[in-house]
Amino acid sequence: MITRIVKMTFLSEHTAEFEKVFAEVSPNISKFKGCTGLQLFKDLKDPGVYFTFSTWEHEEDLETYRQSSLFRDTWQKTKPLFAARAEAWSVQNMLK
């Protein structure tokens, strides 16, 4: 199992639009093969900073999602809203 963490920084005038897009697509991301969880967090001190945490059974499942039309369409809607380049990490829980 892996966790994908993505940090996204949005222009303040676009945060509501991002939240709307995420609300629309998150049920479909959650249903994607191999996805076992999806969460969205908002930074307490910087309201333009969001993090997504998604968990995947296998790295191949994440890669299949990243190559999908769902990902491309979502990214196409989200990317123009950014104030800074997104950052992403794939990590493994070492406490299990």
A tleap script that builds the chain and sets N, CA, C and O, in Angstrom:
source leaprc.protein.ff14SB
mol = sequence {
  NMET ILE THR ARG ILE VAL LYS MET THR PHE
  LEU SER GLU HIE THR ALA GLU PHE GLU LYS
  VAL PHE ALA GLU VAL SER PRO ASN ILE SER
  LYS PHE LYS GLY CYS THR GLY LEU GLN LEU
  PHE LYS ASP LEU LYS ASP PRO GLY VAL TYR
  PHE THR PHE SER THR TRP GLU HIE GLU GLU
  ASP LEU GLU THR TYR ARG GLN SER SER LEU
  PHE ARG ASP THR TRP GLN LYS THR LYS PRO
  LEU PHE ALA ALA ARG ALA GLU ALA TRP SER
  VAL GLN ASN MET LEU CLYS
}
set mol.1.N position { 0.846 -1.173 0.000 }
set mol.1.CA position { 0.000 0.000 0.000 }
set mol.1.C position { 0.894 1.240 0.000 }
set mol.1.O position { 1.903 1.295 0.702 }
set mol.2.N position { 0.504 2.226 -0.797 }
set mol.2.CA position { 1.240 3.484 -0.850 }
set mol.2.C position { 0.275 4.649 -0.637 }
set mol.2.O position { -0.928 4.541 -0.874 }
set mol.3.N position { 0.833 5.744 -0.191 }
set mol.3.CA position { 0.062 6.974 -0.034 }
set mol.3.C position { 0.660 8.024 -0.946 }
set mol.3.O position { 1.877 8.204 -0.995 }
set mol.4.N position { -0.194 8.704 -1.657 }
set mol.4.CA position { 0.218 9.806 -2.522 }
set mol.4.C position { -0.199 11.099 -1.842 }
set mol.4.O position { -1.377 11.308 -1.553 }
set mol.5.N position { 0.776 11.965 -1.588 }
set mol.5.CA position { 0.524 13.264 -0.965 }
set mol.5.C position { 0.792 14.331 -2.023 }
set mol.5.O position { 1.860 14.360 -2.634 }
set mol.6.N position { -0.175 15.195 -2.226 }
set mol.6.CA position { -0.020 16.274 -3.198 }
set mol.6.C position { -0.321 17.592 -2.494 }
set mol.6.O position { -1.379 17.768 -1.889 }
set mol.7.N position { 0.641 18.519 -2.588 }
set mol.7.CA position { 0.468 19.867 -2.035 }
set mol.7.C position { 0.159 20.805 -3.193 }
set mol.7.O position { 0.892 20.862 -4.180 }
set mol.8.N position { -0.937 21.535 -3.052 }
set mol.8.CA position { -1.352 22.474 -4.089 }
set mol.8.C position { -1.578 23.840 -3.458 }
set mol.8.O position { -2.230 23.952 -2.419 }
set mol.9.N position { -1.044 24.867 -4.082 }
set mol.9.CA position { -1.209 26.239 -3.600 }
set mol.9.C position { -2.012 26.998 -4.651 }
set mol.9.O position { -1.627 27.086 -5.817 }
set mol.10.N position { -3.128 27.538 -4.204 }
set mol.10.CA position { -4.040 28.223 -5.122 }
set mol.10.C position { -4.064 29.720 -4.861 }
set mol.10.O position { -3.820 30.177 -3.744 }
set mol.11.N position { -4.359 30.467 -5.901 }
set mol.11.CA position { -4.662 31.889 -5.741 }
set mol.11.C position { -5.929 31.988 -4.891 }
set mol.11.O position { -6.861 31.205 -5.077 }
set mol.12.N position { -5.969 32.926 -3.976 }
set mol.12.CA position { -7.098 33.008 -3.034 }
set mol.12.C position { -8.450 33.117 -3.734 }
set mol.12.O position { -9.454 32.604 -3.238 }
set mol.13.N position { -8.473 33.774 -4.867 }
set mol.13.CA position { -9.750 33.926 -5.573 }
set mol.13.C position { -10.216 32.642 -6.266 }
set mol.13.O position { -11.319 32.596 -6.811 }
set mol.14.N position { -9.373 31.595 -6.246 }
set mol.14.CA position { -9.734 30.343 -6.913 }
set mol.14.C position { -9.972 29.174 -5.962 }
set mol.14.O position { -10.239 28.062 -6.417 }
set mol.15.N position { -9.883 29.400 -4.651 }
set mol.15.CA position { -10.041 28.268 -3.731 }
set mol.15.C position { -11.448 27.666 -3.788 }
set mol.15.O position { -11.593 26.444 -3.758 }
set mol.16.N position { -12.466 28.488 -3.869 }
set mol.16.CA position { -13.842 27.975 -3.934 }
set mol.16.C position { -14.040 27.152 -5.207 }
set mol.16.O position { -14.716 26.124 -5.188 }
set mol.17.N position { -13.452 27.604 -6.299 }
set mol.17.CA position { -13.564 26.855 -7.557 }
set mol.17.C position { -12.866 25.498 -7.438 }
set mol.17.O position { -13.390 24.484 -7.898 }
set mol.18.N position { -11.685 25.487 -6.820 }
set mol.18.CA position { -11.002 24.211 -6.627 }
set mol.18.C position { -11.844 23.262 -5.771 }
set mol.18.O position { -11.996 22.088 -6.107 }
set mol.19.N position { -12.388 23.774 -4.666 }
set mol.19.CA position { -13.198 22.934 -3.786 }
set mol.19.C position { -14.399 22.354 -4.529 }
set mol.19.O position { -14.794 21.215 -4.284 }
set mol.20.N position { -14.973 23.133 -5.430 }
set mol.20.CA position { -16.105 22.647 -6.229 }
set mol.20.C position { -15.647 21.525 -7.160 }
set mol.20.O position { -16.301 20.486 -7.245 }
set mol.21.N position { -14.540 21.726 -7.852 }
set mol.21.CA position { -14.006 20.694 -8.747 }
set mol.21.C position { -13.708 19.424 -7.956 }
set mol.21.O position { -14.062 18.325 -8.384 }
set mol.22.N position { -13.057 19.573 -6.801 }
set mol.22.CA position { -12.709 18.401 -6.006 }
set mol.22.C position { -13.965 17.653 -5.556 }
set mol.22.O position { -14.004 16.423 -5.606 }
set mol.23.N position { -14.974 18.375 -5.124 }
set mol.23.CA position { -16.231 17.738 -4.699 }
set mol.23.C position { -16.868 16.949 -5.842 }
set mol.23.O position { -17.457 15.890 -5.624 }
set mol.24.N position { -16.746 17.472 -7.054 }
set mol.24.CA position { -17.327 16.784 -8.221 }
set mol.24.C position { -16.560 15.521 -8.592 }
set mol.24.O position { -17.173 14.506 -8.923 }
set mol.25.N position { -15.228 15.562 -8.542 }
set mol.25.CA position { -14.428 14.435 -9.040 }
set mol.25.C position { -14.037 13.424 -7.968 }
set mol.25.O position { -13.720 12.279 -8.291 }
set mol.26.N position { -14.053 13.822 -6.702 }
set mol.26.CA position { -13.555 12.914 -5.661 }
set mol.26.C position { -14.312 11.588 -5.581 }
set mol.26.O position { -13.671 10.567 -5.329 }
set mol.27.N position { -15.636 11.534 -5.779 }
set mol.27.CA position { -16.284 10.219 -5.758 }
set mol.27.C position { -15.752 9.281 -6.855 }
set mol.27.O position { -15.630 8.076 -6.638 }
set mol.28.N position { -15.440 9.837 -8.020 }
set mol.28.CA position { -14.908 9.009 -9.112 }
set mol.28.C position { -13.468 8.581 -8.857 }
set mol.28.O position { -13.076 7.470 -9.215 }
set mol.29.N position { -12.680 9.458 -8.238 }
set mol.29.CA position { -11.316 9.070 -7.879 }
set mol.29.C position { -11.372 7.944 -6.849 }
set mol.29.O position { -10.640 6.960 -6.958 }
set mol.30.N position { -12.232 8.089 -5.859 }
set mol.30.CA position { -12.350 7.080 -4.803 }
set mol.30.C position { -12.775 5.716 -5.335 }
set mol.30.O position { -12.422 4.686 -4.761 }
set mol.31.N position { -13.529 5.710 -6.427 }
set mol.31.CA position { -13.989 4.451 -7.030 }
set mol.31.C position { -12.964 3.843 -7.984 }
set mol.31.O position { -13.153 2.728 -8.471 }
set mol.32.N position { -11.882 4.570 -8.252 }
set mol.32.CA position { -10.886 4.100 -9.211 }
set mol.32.C position { -10.241 2.822 -8.682 }
set mol.32.O position { -9.999 2.693 -7.482 }
set mol.33.N position { -9.965 1.886 -9.577 }
set mol.33.CA position { -9.376 0.601 -9.196 }
set mol.33.C position { -8.112 0.819 -8.361 }
set mol.33.O position { -7.196 1.530 -8.773 }
set mol.34.N position { -8.081 0.201 -7.193 }
set mol.34.CA position { -6.910 0.262 -6.337 }
set mol.34.C position { -6.908 1.401 -5.335 }
set mol.34.O position { -6.093 1.394 -4.413 }
set mol.35.N position { -7.794 2.383 -5.484 }
set mol.35.CA position { -7.850 3.496 -4.528 }
set mol.35.C position { -8.599 3.025 -3.286 }
set mol.35.O position { -9.739 2.568 -3.373 }
set mol.36.N position { -7.950 3.141 -2.134 }
set mol.36.CA position { -8.571 2.697 -0.887 }
set mol.36.C position { -8.926 3.861 0.035 }
set mol.36.O position { -9.465 3.647 1.121 }
set mol.37.N position { -8.632 5.077 -0.383 }
set mol.37.CA position { -8.988 6.241 0.426 }
set mol.37.C position { -8.539 7.530 -0.223 }
set mol.37.O position { -7.545 7.569 -0.948 }
set mol.38.N position { -9.289 8.588 0.049 }
set mol.38.CA position { -8.970 9.907 -0.495 }
set mol.38.C position { -9.406 10.949 0.527 }
set mol.38.O position { -10.543 10.934 0.998 }
set mol.39.N position { -8.485 11.859 0.865 }
set mol.39.CA position { -8.783 12.921 1.811 }
set mol.39.C position { -8.252 14.246 1.278 }
set mol.39.O position { -7.259 14.291 0.551 }
set mol.40.N position { -8.938 15.321 1.657 }
set mol.40.CA position { -8.519 16.668 1.294 }
set mol.40.C position { -8.335 17.457 2.588 }
set mol.40.O position { -9.204 17.459 3.459 }
set mol.41.N position { -7.188 18.128 2.697 }
set mol.41.CA position { -6.873 18.953 3.858 }
set mol.41.C position { -6.579 20.375 3.394 }
set mol.41.O position { -6.074 20.596 2.293 }
set mol.42.N position { -6.907 21.339 4.263 }
set mol.42.CA position { -6.620 22.751 3.999 }
set mol.42.C position { -5.729 23.257 5.125 }
set mol.42.O position { -6.013 23.026 6.301 }
set mol.43.N position { -4.660 23.941 4.766 }
set mol.43.CA position { -3.716 24.471 5.758 }
set mol.43.C position { -4.422 25.480 6.663 }
set mol.43.O position { -5.218 26.297 6.199 }
set mol.44.N position { -4.122 25.411 7.955 }
set mol.44.CA position { -4.750 26.321 8.920 }
set mol.44.C position { -4.237 27.751 8.823 }
set mol.44.O position { -4.973 28.697 9.103 }
set mol.45.N position { -2.994 27.909 8.432 }
set mol.45.CA position { -2.395 29.249 8.411 }
set mol.45.C position { -2.397 29.893 7.032 }
set mol.45.O position { -2.368 31.118 6.922 }
set mol.46.N position { -2.430 29.094 5.999 }
set mol.46.CA position { -2.437 29.615 4.633 }
set mol.46.C position { -3.626 29.016 3.890 }
set mol.46.O position { -3.543 27.885 3.414 }
set mol.47.N position { -4.728 29.750 3.783 }
set mol.47.CA position { -5.959 29.197 3.216 }
set mol.47.C position { -5.881 28.865 1.727 }
set mol.47.O position { -6.827 28.311 1.167 }
set mol.48.N position { -4.766 29.195 1.083 }
set mol.48.CA position { -4.602 28.837 -0.318 }
set mol.48.C position { -3.890 27.503 -0.507 }
set mol.48.O position { -3.747 27.029 -1.634 }
set mol.49.N position { -3.440 26.890 0.600 }
set mol.49.CA position { -2.680 25.648 0.515 }
set mol.49.C position { -3.563 24.467 0.895 }
set mol.49.O position { -4.189 24.450 1.956 }
set mol.50.N position { -3.598 23.484 0.005 }
set mol.50.CA position { -4.366 22.253 0.200 }
set mol.50.C position { -3.446 21.054 0.015 }
set mol.50.O position { -2.434 21.119 -0.683 }
set mol.51.N position { -3.828 19.960 0.661 }
set mol.51.CA position { -3.129 18.694 0.497 }
set mol.51.C position { -4.151 17.610 0.203 }
set mol.51.O position { -5.205 17.555 0.837 }
set mol.52.N position { -3.846 16.759 -0.746 }
set mol.52.CA position { -4.634 15.543 -0.911 }
set mol.52.C position { -3.777 14.371 -0.464 }
set mol.52.O position { -2.576 14.321 -0.726 }
set mol.53.N position { -4.415 13.437 0.211 }
set mol.53.CA position { -3.802 12.178 0.606 }
set mol.53.C position { -4.658 11.087 -0.011 }
set mol.53.O position { -5.834 10.954 0.328 }
set mol.54.N position { -4.090 10.317 -0.901 }
set mol.54.CA position { -4.807 9.182 -1.465 }
set mol.54.C position { -4.006 7.920 -1.206 }
set mol.54.O position { -2.778 7.920 -1.297 }
set mol.55.N position { -4.710 6.847 -0.884 }
set mol.55.CA position { -4.043 5.574 -0.631 }
set mol.55.C position { -4.402 4.603 -1.744 }
set mol.55.O position { -5.531 4.562 -2.233 }
set mol.56.N position { -3.399 3.823 -2.123 }
set mol.56.CA position { -3.511 2.924 -3.268 }
set mol.56.C position { -2.951 1.553 -2.901 }
set mol.56.O position { -1.940 1.436 -2.208 }
set mol.57.N position { -3.635 0.526 -3.385 }
set mol.57.CA position { -3.183 -0.838 -3.105 }
set mol.57.C position { -1.789 -1.085 -3.677 }
set mol.57.O position { -0.928 -1.671 -3.020 }
set mol.58.N position { -1.585 -0.628 -4.911 }
set mol.58.CA position { -0.310 -0.866 -5.600 }
set mol.58.C position { 0.105 0.397 -6.347 }
set mol.58.O position { -0.741 1.193 -6.756 }
set mol.59.N position { 1.393 0.571 -6.518 }
set mol.59.CA position { 1.900 1.716 -7.278 }
set mol.59.C position { 1.358 1.706 -8.708 }
set mol.59.O position { 1.129 2.764 -9.294 }
set mol.60.N position { 1.156 0.519 -9.266 }
set mol.60.CA position { 0.613 0.402 -10.630 }
set mol.60.C position { -0.796 0.989 -10.711 }
set mol.60.O position { -1.163 1.588 -11.722 }
set mol.61.N position { -1.590 0.817 -9.643 }
set mol.61.CA position { -2.945 1.392 -9.626 }
set mol.61.C position { -2.882 2.917 -9.677 }
set mol.61.O position { -3.647 3.554 -10.402 }
set mol.62.N position { -1.977 3.487 -8.911 }
set mol.62.CA position { -1.788 4.944 -8.932 }
set mol.62.C position { -1.355 5.397 -10.316 }
set mol.62.O position { -1.879 6.383 -10.835 }
set mol.63.N position { -0.417 4.702 -10.916 }
set mol.63.CA position { 0.057 5.076 -12.253 }
set mol.63.C position { -1.044 4.957 -13.297 }
set mol.63.O position { -1.132 5.784 -14.205 }
set mol.64.N position { -1.884 3.931 -13.175 }
set mol.64.CA position { -3.014 3.787 -14.101 }
set mol.64.C position { -3.956 4.974 -13.963 }
set mol.64.O position { -4.433 5.517 -14.959 }
set mol.65.N position { -4.224 5.376 -12.710 }
set mol.65.CA position { -5.050 6.563 -12.488 }
set mol.65.C position { -4.395 7.803 -13.083 }
set mol.65.O position { -5.061 8.606 -13.735 }
set mol.66.N position { -3.098 7.962 -12.862 }
set mol.66.CA position { -2.394 9.159 -13.354 }
set mol.66.C position { -2.371 9.239 -14.880 }
set mol.66.O position { -2.183 10.322 -15.433 }
set mol.67.N position { -2.558 8.123 -15.563 }
set mol.67.CA position { -2.598 8.102 -17.029 }
set mol.67.C position { -4.032 8.151 -17.563 }
set mol.67.O position { -4.238 8.126 -18.777 }
set mol.68.N position { -5.010 8.219 -16.682 }
set mol.68.CA position { -6.422 8.148 -17.086 }
set mol.68.C position { -6.962 9.501 -17.551 }
set mol.68.O position { -6.395 10.556 -17.265 }
set mol.69.N position { -8.067 9.431 -18.267 }
set mol.69.CA position { -8.745 10.658 -18.694 }
set mol.69.C position { -9.318 11.405 -17.489 }
set mol.69.O position { -9.399 12.633 -17.510 }
set mol.70.N position { -9.712 10.685 -16.449 }
set mol.70.CA position { -10.208 11.335 -15.235 }
set mol.70.C position { -9.129 12.236 -14.644 }
set mol.70.O position { -9.410 13.382 -14.294 }
set mol.71.N position { -7.904 11.740 -14.528 }
set mol.71.CA position { -6.811 12.550 -14.007 }
set mol.71.C position { -6.522 13.725 -14.930 }
set mol.71.O position { -6.403 14.860 -14.468 }
set mol.72.N position { -6.408 13.468 -16.227 }
set mol.72.CA position { -6.095 14.545 -17.177 }
set mol.72.C position { -7.153 15.639 -17.152 }
set mol.72.O position { -6.823 16.825 -17.150 }
set mol.73.N position { -8.416 15.247 -17.131 }
set mol.73.CA position { -9.498 16.233 -17.117 }
set mol.73.C position { -9.502 17.051 -15.825 }
set mol.73.O position { -9.714 18.264 -15.844 }
set mol.74.N position { -9.265 16.367 -14.703 }
set mol.74.CA position { -9.229 17.052 -13.414 }
set mol.74.C position { -8.055 18.020 -13.359 }
set mol.74.O position { -8.195 19.158 -12.910 }
set mol.75.N position { -6.893 17.555 -13.820 }
set mol.75.CA position { -5.691 18.398 -13.799 }
set mol.75.C position { -5.873 19.607 -14.714 }
set mol.75.O position { -5.413 20.705 -14.397 }
set mol.76.N position { -6.538 19.406 -15.840 }
set mol.76.CA position { -6.772 20.499 -16.783 }
set mol.76.C position { -7.637 21.596 -16.144 }
set mol.76.O position { -7.446 22.781 -16.416 }
set mol.77.N position { -8.583 21.194 -15.299 }
set mol.77.CA position { -9.443 22.177 -14.621 }
set mol.77.C position { -8.725 22.845 -13.450 }
set mol.77.O position { -8.986 24.005 -13.132 }
set mol.78.N position { -7.819 22.102 -12.810 }
set mol.78.CA position { -7.192 22.560 -11.574 }
set mol.78.C position { -5.936 23.391 -11.803 }
set mol.78.O position { -5.723 24.396 -11.124 }
set mol.79.N position { -5.120 22.985 -12.737 }
set mol.79.CA position { -3.817 23.613 -12.933 }
set mol.79.C position { -3.871 25.131 -13.148 }
set mol.79.O position { -3.029 25.842 -12.600 }
set mol.80.N position { -4.830 25.654 -13.924 }
set mol.80.CA position { -4.866 27.120 -14.115 }
set mol.80.C position { -5.169 27.913 -12.842 }
set mol.80.O position { -5.002 29.132 -12.818 }
set mol.81.N position { -5.610 27.235 -11.796 }
set mol.81.CA position { -5.977 27.904 -10.549 }
set mol.81.C position { -4.794 28.065 -9.595 }
set mol.81.O position { -4.893 28.765 -8.588 }
set mol.82.N position { -3.669 27.411 -9.919 }
set mol.82.CA position { -2.515 27.393 -9.024 }
set mol.82.C position { -1.829 28.750 -8.911 }
set mol.82.O position { -1.757 29.518 -9.870 }
set mol.83.N position { -1.326 29.017 -7.701 }
set mol.83.CA position { -0.457 30.164 -7.458 }
set mol.83.C position { 1.003 29.727 -7.497 }
set mol.83.O position { 1.900 30.551 -7.674 }
set mol.84.N position { 1.238 28.423 -7.330 }
set mol.84.CA position { 2.590 27.853 -7.346 }
set mol.84.C position { 2.502 26.434 -7.899 }
set mol.84.O position { 1.437 25.818 -7.925 }
set mol.85.N position { 3.628 25.949 -8.329 }
set mol.85.CA position { 3.689 24.592 -8.871 }
set mol.85.C position { 3.320 23.569 -7.790 }
set mol.85.O position { 3.761 23.682 -6.646 }
set mol.86.N position { 2.513 22.576 -8.158 }
set mol.86.CA position { 2.135 21.516 -7.222 }
set mol.86.C position { 3.352 20.653 -6.895 }
set mol.86.O position { 4.263 20.501 -7.709 }
set mol.87.N position { 3.346 20.098 -5.696 }
set mol.87.CA position { 4.399 19.175 -5.273 }
set mol.87.C position { 3.733 17.860 -4.907 }
set mol.87.O position { 2.625 17.854 -4.369 }
set mol.88.N position { 4.404 16.733 -5.196 }
set mol.88.CA position { 3.803 15.433 -4.916 }
set mol.88.C position { 4.853 14.442 -4.442 }
set mol.88.O position { 6.007 14.463 -4.869 }
set mol.89.N position { 4.406 13.567 -3.539 }
set mol.89.CA position { 5.258 12.511 -3.014 }
set mol.89.C position { 4.465 11.219 -2.952 }
set mol.89.O position { 3.279 11.228 -2.622 }
set mol.90.N position { 5.115 10.114 -3.266 }
set mol.90.CA position { 4.545 8.779 -3.028 }
set mol.90.C position { 5.331 8.192 -1.875 }
set mol.90.O position { 6.556 8.092 -1.943 }
set mol.91.N position { 4.625 7.794 -0.797 }
set mol.91.CA position { 5.300 7.328 0.411 }
set mol.91.C position { 4.702 6.000 0.864 }
set mol.91.O position { 3.594 5.622 0.481 }
set mol.92.N position { 5.471 5.315 1.686 }
set mol.92.CA position { 5.060 4.038 2.241 }
set mol.92.C position { 5.084 4.134 3.764 }
set mol.92.O position { 6.032 4.669 4.339 }
set mol.93.N position { 4.051 3.621 4.414 }
set mol.93.CA position { 3.986 3.630 5.872 }
set mol.93.C position { 4.981 2.625 6.428 }
set mol.93.O position { 4.888 1.433 6.134 }
set mol.94.N position { 5.926 3.091 7.223 }
set mol.94.CA position { 6.968 2.233 7.760 }
set mol.94.C position { 6.626 1.669 9.142 }
set mol.94.O position { 7.416 0.911 9.704 }
set mol.95.N position { 5.475 2.022 9.696 }
set mol.95.CA position { 5.107 1.561 11.028 }
set mol.95.C position { 4.265 0.288 11.012 }
set mol.95.O position { 3.907 -0.228 12.071 }
set mol.96.N position { 3.954 -0.210 9.858 }
set mol.96.CA position { 3.126 -1.422 9.779 }
set mol.96.C position { 3.963 -2.651 9.902 }
set mol.96.O position { 3.437 -3.763 9.858 }
savepdb mol mol.pdb
quit
